[in-house]
Amino acid sequence: MARRSPPSDGGVDPQHLAALDLLATLVAVVDDGGHIRYANHALEDAVGLSRRTLAGVPLSEWLTQPELLQNALQGARGNEYAVIRYDTHLKRLLREPLPVHLVLATTEWPGHRVVEMLPLEQQTRQEREERLLEQAQANKELIRNLAHEIKNPLGGIRGAAQLLQLELADRDDLVEYTTVIVHEADRLQSLVDRLLAPHRRAPVMADVNIHEVCERVRAIILAEFPRGLQVVRDYDTSIPEFRGDRELLIQAVLNLAHNAAHALKDRIAAGDARLTFRTRVQRQVTFGKRRFRLALELHVIDNGPGVPEEIKDRIFYPLVSGRDGGSGLGLTLAQTFVQQHQGLIECDSRPGHTDFKILIPLP
């Protein structure tokens, strides 16, 4: 759809109108009668019509409950309310009505109101993304504090065990115990180092082809699980290269694929396990409170039993694992690596279908 410079309308600053096109939410400027005087790009895209076509049309005609907007405008004209909010549905061409949270607000422009409509699905997603970002920040602080509290006493324990080992050189039965202490101290040190690794190393940015990343991970997974696992490729080869750290992205996708493969152990034994790498381009996407023209969608999908219900809300927390023997670091690190690319990982899981979706902005 062709884009045009927004027209001026009686006292409304054209520069302010142009700024509305930068918003991810659907915005209309209406007069006191509810007629559309301006529609931003997001509203054009949602409805399926240009702002020129929408100009002068009552906005209430595009809502499934027109009387609610009419009543709200009447209240606004009488200065009964400064801001009015309610949930409704926005009609769209050739598509089902879109559930939205509508906000009607007064403006500095006489005789004009701003109507902002936030798709309820988008609102829910934004809240989920905010939780993920807050969770990642909390994880980062937790890891730093945990490392500080563990490393110093751990070094003391290991050193004391080594000194004791020297004193007990002629007591093989007791040396065995000091060896266990040293070994376990080293294991904990390794765990702390793995937790801190993504925060110590700055990303090394270069041009990345996401399908080369997927192919590398696919080769590693098939080498580890040569029988009983089918790895399906469903690629959109038009996806452009983007700036990223290839090794970090390989590790992020590999962590997701490893998790999936381990969840598929029963199906691998039965010979019907399936792991799918799917890439797509998503347009006009908003995440992390920012709107991007294009974004990469990379799905890692398996037909396993799904994420256990009791940990669904905590899967990206450190040390939370859904399988015996798991370190609980794979998903935490994957989320960290993707967030270093201004992206995030989402999860949709049910028995027989688990989909981890990586979203990363594209140029």
Disulfide bonds with the S-S distance in Angstrom:
none
